[in-house]
């Protein structure tokens, strides 16, 4: 039996591509519930339970209780385990399952642009996973599972990614999104007289995120550079919780606010979206859509240190690393 761990709609897309690419016949899907309404709607739209031998849905909360219950259920029902497919290598949830269920192989699929960061910081260095929590570890043992402690980087690790990495010294397969492409092979969003598009960014005006004023300035800069009279705006799925942000964005002249039913990789062809260009801030969808539609001009916004809330240097430097990757990819920088 094979096991897939998924925590977001985009991860589900990548997991499904991996299921098909690796020709997996028997697979349990452990699906972590979405915390926000847009994520719940998108996941419900794309989940196909018939593709999986079993689907186990768990909440994000009470992990010390819920993850051991999943582990015990899986081990009691299945006797042999082949491949563990997951994102978020540096996640306690991911590693606790790996500690307690022996797999012949680990396959990491993308968690959006975090793959770029984890590749540089963890995969290339083959960094062990470390986590020790005295009280939590006691609770885990009482529930019949082994705490993670210190776990070496898996020797049976493989990478399945949309991103282009050089000098990889472990097995690496490119995710070309061939399954999605096969369903929408006759569609392209590019039309030179169509509106420009802009993909919304997460955590605007939230603790640790970009300031609202800086974000609005970036959108206006994109409008000026592209010379568009109409901008089709695709909000991030977390944006709906910040209504003051939504209301300020909607005030922008010529902006049309497009609430998506699906992740954009499916939303664009499903709704036959037409665009003259597409912009954003190191968005994963900028990259995936550039792979799917190479004729569509892609713009990536550079960010300044003072665009972020005070004390959030780590987020800024992560953004700079992603900007460098996107620049090297050939995106238009603005």
N, C-alpha and C positions, 0 to 999 in steps of 0.2 A: 504494500500500500504506500502511496505517496501523500504528502501533506503540504498544503498551501496555507500560508498565513497572510491575510490581507487586512489592511486598516484604512484604505481610502479608495474612492472610485478609480483614480488613475492606477493605483497598485493593482486593482482588479483587472483593468485592461491589460497590464503587463503580465499578470499571472495567467490570464487566459491565452495570451500569445505564447507564453512559455509552455502551457499545457499542450498546445497544438504543435509547437516547434519540437518539443521533446517527445511527442507522440505518447503522452501519458494516458493510460486507459482507466486506471483506478486511482481516484484521488479524493481525499477529504479536504474540504475547504473550511478553514476556521476564519470566520469573518467578524471583525470587531465593529460594533455598531458605530454609526456616525453620530457625533454630538450635536451637529447643527442641521437645520431643516433642509437646506439645499443639498447637503451631502447625502442625507437620507433619501431624498427624492431621486437624485442621480443614481445612487446605488440600487434602489428598487427598480429603476428603469433598465439597468444593464445586467443585473444578476439573472443568470439562467441556471436554475437549480438542477435541471436535467443533465447538465454538463458534468456534474459531480456525483461521486458515489454517496457522499453525505455532506451536508452543509450544517456547520455548527456556528450559531450566531451568539456572540458574547458581548456584554456591555463593556464600556471603557473603565468603569468604576470597579472598586473592590477586586483589584487584580490578584491580591494574595489569596483570595477565596476562589475566584473564577478560573484562573489559569490552571491551578492544580486540579480542579474538577475536570477541565478539558483533557489534561494529560492522563488522568486516571481513566476517563471514559475511553480515550483512544487506545490506550495500552490494554484495556480489558477486552476490547472488541477486535483488535487487529494484532496479529502475532509477528508480522514481518514488515519492515519499513525500508523503502528504497530511497526516495529522494525527498529532501526537505526544501521547499521553495519559499523564499521570504524576502522582504525588504528590511530596512532598519536594522542593520547588523548590530549597532550599539544600543539595542533596546533590551531591557530586562525581560520583557514578554517573549521576544524572539529567542533569547539565550536560555531562558528557563525550560522552554520546550526542547531545545537542543541538548540540554544537560540530562534530561530525563527520558528521552526517546532516542535510541541509536539509529542513525541513518547511514546508508552506504555513501550518500553524496549530498552536499549542500549546494543549492543554486540560488544565487542572489539575483533578484530582478529589481527594476528601478523603483525608487521612491522619489521620483522627480529629480530636480537638480541636486538634491542631497546626495545622490550617487556620486557626483563629481567630488564633493567634499569627503565623503567616506572613502572613495577610492584613493585619494591622495593621503588622507590621514590614517587610514586603517588597513586598507587592502594591500597597498604597496609595501607598507611596513610590517604587514601581517601581525598587527597589534592584538594581543590577548584581550579578552573581555574580563573586567574585574568589577565585582560588586559584592560587598559584604555588609549586611544589616543584621545586627544581632537579634533584635526582636522579631523582625520579619522572617529571618532564617529559621528561628524556633517555630514560628507559626507554620512555615512551609513543611518542616519535618513532621509536625503534628498532623498535617494533612497528607502525609505519605509521599512527599516529593523531596528531591535533593536540591538544596540551594545552589545557585550558580557558582559562588566563590570566584576562583580564578580559572578561566577557560582559555586554553591556547587557541590560536587561529586555526580553523579546521583545515586539515591536510587534504580533505576531499572537496575543497571549495571550488565553485565555478561561478562565472559572471555572465549574466544574460542582460545586455544593456543596449539602449538606443544610442548611447554616447560613444564617441570614437576615442579609444584609449590606445596609447603606444607602449611598446615594450612590456606587455603583460606577461608575467611569468607563471600564470595558471590558466586553466582552460577558460576561454572567453568567446562567447557567441554573440553576434550582433542581432539585436531585436529590430527588424526592419518594419514592424507593424504590418506584416503581410496579411494577417487575417482581416484587420479592419480595411486595409486597402482593397482586398478582394471583393468586399461588399459594395464599395463605392468607387469602382474603377473608372467610371465615366464622368466623374465630377471634378471640377477644379474651381476654387473660390475666386481666382484672379480675374478681375475685369477693370481695365484702366479708368473707366468713368464711374466706377462704383464708389461708395463711401470708404474712408479709411477705417480700420478697426483698431481697437486698443483692448488689451487683456488686463483686467484688474489685478491688483496686488493685495496680498494678505496683510493683516495686522496694521492697517492704516489707522493712525490716531489711537493705537492701543499701546499698552506698556510694552516697551521693547521694539516697537515698530517704527515706521516712517511717520513723520509729522504730516498732518493734513495739508498744511500750506505748501510744503515741498512737493507733495503728491499732485496737488492741483496745478502747480507750476510745471511739473513734468508733462502732464496731459496737455496743457496749453502750449508748451514747447513743441510737442509732437504735432499738434494741429497747425502751428505756424510753419514748421519744417515741411510738412506734407502738402500744405496749402489746401487742405480739405475743407469743404463747406459743411460737410456732415460727417460725424464720427459715430460709428457703431461701437458701443462700449459693452464689454463682456465682464461682468463683475466676478470677482473671486467668490467661491462658494461660502466663504466665511463673512462676506461683507454685509449680509442682511442683518446681522446683529448690531451693527453700528449705524443706526438710522440717521444720525447727524452727518455721517460721512456720505451716505447715500444721497441725502438731500442737497449737500454742497456739490456733489458730482453732477447731479441732475440740473443744476443751475447753469452749467457750461453751455454756451450758445452752440447750437447745431448738434448737440450730443443726444443720441438715441440709446436709451438704457435697455439692453437685451438680456433678460433673465433666461438662462439656459436650462433645458430639461436634462441634458446629457453633459458629460465631459466634452470639451470643445472638439476633440478628435472625432467624436461622433456627431456632435451638434452641428458642426459646419456642413457636412454632407447631408445630414438628415433634413436640415432646414434650407439647404441650397443657398447658404450665405454667399454673397458676392462682395468682394473687397478689392480696393486698389492697392492697399498695403496693410501691414499688421505690425503694431508696436506693443511694447510692454517693458517690464523690468525683470530681466533674467527669469521670466516665466518658463516653466517646463513646456507648456503648450506652444510657446514660440518655437521651441526646438522641434517638438514632434510634428507640428504643422509645417515647419520648413522641410522636414524629411518627406512628408506626404505630398507637399505641393511646392516643389523647388522653384516654380515660376512666380511665387508670391513674394514680393519684397518684404523683408523683415527688418524692423527697427528695434534696437535695444537701447534703453535709456541708461546713461551713466549716472551714478549717484555720488553725492558728496557726503562727507562725514557729518556735516551739520543738517543733513536731511533726516537724520535719525534722532530719536529721543536721547537726551543726555545720558551718558553712561552705557550706551549700546554699541561700543566700539566693535565687539565681536561680530555682531550682525553686519556692520558696515564692511569689515574686512572679509567676511564670507561673501558679501555681494561683490566686492572687488575681484575676488578669485573667479566668481562666475562670470563677471564682465569680461575678464581676460579670456576665458574659454569661448564665450560668445563672439568676442571680437575676432579670435582666431578662426572661428567657424565661418566668418564672412558676413555677419550681420551688419547692417548700417548703424553706426553709433551716433546717438544724438544727445 
